[in-house]
Amino acid sequence: MEPCCSLLLMSMTLSPRFDNLYGCRHSLPDGLMRATDVMIAGKVAVVCGYGDVGKGCAAALKQAGARVIVTEIDPICALQALMEGLQVLTLGDVVSEADIFVTTTGNKDIIMVNHMRKMKNNAIVCNIGHFDNEIDMLGLENYPGVKRITIKPQTDRWVFPETNTGIIVLAEGRLMNLGCATGHPSFVMSCSFTNQVIAQLELWKEKATGKYEKKVYVLPKHLDEKVAALHLGKLGANLTKLTKDQADYISVPIEGPYKPPHYRY
């Protein structure tokens, strides 16, 4: 099969912003409620990572009344968290104090078995960022004398022999919003799937023009804006229209795109 070009959807604005931030803001508390029925208000919650996924999770936990602490490696993301009224500490600073731990980093070895041994009795540990290696499940399973008690499917209590205290791990360390709930709502996913369809239509339309070489492109911003516009009516929105003078004044087309490619929404 002859190679062709591709449009990279996760590098533009709409898909990662909606999937990661707004999708996780909805599906994290949904998964927590279904799995544990715990009251979030008043709890201390640690969100490991403050990218788009972490931002959505932290917002959901804060709105539910938790006291949210963020762990971060990136000083810019850390400063963003502080400006939202969140604490930024290391996992070691808070591991024995928090009630809920959520990994959102997309990296590995975030919560290790030595962290879990120091947690409160019945602390909840879950992952919504990556594969099951964000949480050291292998180390937990192989810890000498550890006992696994299945409370219900996708909700397990792991008891350490030396203290007879345990932690509650959701979805075996895998993505808890899929393991304990039904993932992102359909409206959020519609934005991503529409992006995919629009991208394919664009490639098909331009296949004979030579506009796209055989390499990977970011979805053009005017198509990103088109996908967003298609979803506005469902939410009752009515966009303001630029006049020609206004458009000329800020040097953009009346119909968009309205922001430069590097703009961070």
N, C-alpha and C positions, 0 to 999 in steps of 0.2 A: 504494500500500500504506500502510495506517495505521501511523504510527510507534509504537514500543513502547519499554518500558524495557529496560535492559541491566544485566547484572552484570559488573563489571570484575574479571577473575580475577587479573591480574598485580599488583593492589594489596593482595591479602591475603597470607597467609603461605606456604601450602603450595606453590603453583605456582612463584613466583620462587625460593623457598629450595631446592626440589628441582631444578628445571630448571637454575638458574644455579649454585648452589654444588655440589651433589652430582653433577649431570649433568656439569658441566665438570671436576670433580675426577676423574671417570672417563674422559671422552673426550679431554681434552688429552693425557695421556701415551699414550693409544691412538693418536691421530693422529701424535704425534711418533715413536713406535716404527715405525708402518707406513711413514711417509714417509722416515725417515732411519736407523733402526736405531742411533741414537746412544746411547751410555751417558750417562745423565743424572747419575749420581753423580759428585761432584767438580766439576761444571760450575758456573759462575756464571750464574744465570738472573734476568732482569729481568721483573717482571710490572708492566705499566703499568695502574694502577687497582686499587683494593682494595675494590670493592663485592662483591656476592655472587659474581659470576663470578671476579673477581680472587682472592677468598678461596679458592674451590675450586681454582683453578689453582696458587696459591702453596702450598696444602696438598699437592697432588699432587707438585709439584716438590720440596718439602722432604722428603716421605716417600720420594721416589726418591733422595735423597742430594745434591740440588743445594744450593748456597748461594744463597738467594733474596733479591733486592733488590726493593723495591716503590717505584714512583713514584706520588705522590698529590697532589691539590689540596686535599682535605678534611682538616682537622686531626684530626677524630674518626676517620676511617678510617686515617689515618696513625698515630695513637696505638694503634689496634687492632693494626695490623701490628707495631708495636714490641713490644707486649705478647705477641705470638706469637713473639718472638725474631727478627724479620726486620729488615733494614736499610731505612730510608726515605731515598732520595736522589733527585736529579734525573737525568733521562736523560743530560744532559750530563756528569754526574759519572762515569758508568760505561760510556758508550757504547763506549769503546775496550777495555774489560776483560771484558765479559760474553760468554758463549758462546751464550745462548739469549735471545731477546726475544719476549715475548707481550703483545699489546695486548688489553685487556679493558674499555675505558672506555665504549664506546657513543658516543664523540665522534670528531671528525675531526682529521687532521693531528697524530697522536701521534708517529709515527716518520717523519721527513722524509728526503729523499734526502741531505741534508748529514749527518744522523746515520749513515746507512748507509755513506757513504764512509769514516767513521772507525772502523767496526767491524773486529773481528778477521777474518782470513781464515777463510772458511767458518762464520762466525756464522750461526745459524739465526734467521730472522725470521718470525713468524706472528701471526695475528689470530684471536681467538675471541670478540670482543666485539660487532662491528657489521659494517657494510659494508666494502668494500675501501678506503674512504678513511681508515680509521684509520692505515693505512700509505700513504705517498705513492707509490703505484704509478705514477701518471701522471708524476710527476717522475722516477721511476726509469727508466721506459720511454723518456722523452725526454732522458735524460742523454747528452750528446755522447760518442759512442764506446763506450757501454756494450754489453756482449755478453751475450746470454741463452743459456744452455746448459741444455737440458731433460735432467735426469738420468733422470727417469721422470715419468709423468703426475702433475701437481700438485706436483712438486718441481723447482724451477729454480734454477740457480746464475747469478747476475748478476755479471759481472766488470767492474771499473772499469779504464779504459785507463791511467790515470796510475800505478797501483800494481800492476796485473796480479793483484790480489787480488779475491776475490769473497765474496758472501753467498749463503746459501741461503734462498729465499723459498718458503713453503708455500702451496699453493692460490691462488696469484696474489694473495695478500693478502685473500682472502675467508675465510669461516669454515673454519678448518682441520680442525675436528672433523667437519665434513660433507664437505669436499673430500678429506681424506686418510684418513678413517675413516668410521664409520657413525653418528656423532652420539651422542646420549645413549642409554643402554640402555633397554629396553622398560619395566622396572619404574619407572624415574624418570618416563618419559613417561606411564605409566599414571596416576600421581597427577594430572598436568595434565589428561589427557583425562577422567578421572573427575570432576574439578572442572567441566569443561565440561558433561558430561552432567547432573550434579547441579544445576548452575545452570539448565539448560534445563527440567529437571523442576520446579524451584522456581517458575520463571516461569509454566510451564503450569498448575501446581496453583493458583497464586494469581491467575491472569489475570482471574477474574471477581470477585475480592474487593476490588479497589482497594488492596491492600497496597502495590503498587509503582506509583508514578506514571511518567509517560513521561520518565524520565531515567536516568542511569547510577548504579548502586549498587555498592558493594563486596560481594562474596560474604559473607553472614552467617557469623560465626565458628563457629556450631554446625554449619554445613554443611562448613566447612573441617575441623573436627574429625571429622566423619563420614567424609570422604574418607580422612583419615589412619587412622582406625579400621578401615576396610575393607581396608587394606593390612597391618595388623599381623600377622594370622594367617599370612600367607605367610612372614614372617620369624620365626615361632615366639614372638611376644610374648604376654604375658598381663598385661593391665592390672590394676592395683590399683583397688579400688572405694572411694569415699568412704562413710563411714557418714553417717547423717543429722546426727548431732552435729557431725561434721567439716565437712560441707557448710554447716551453719548457722554454724559458727564463722568460716568465711572468706567467708560470704555468696555462695555459688555454688550452682546447682542440682546435685543428685547426678549427673545425666546430662550436665552441662555446659550451655553453654560455661564453661570454667574460667579463661579469661583475658579481660581487658578488650580492646576493639577495638584500642587503641593499643599493646598489648603486643608487644615486639620479641623474637621467639624467638632 
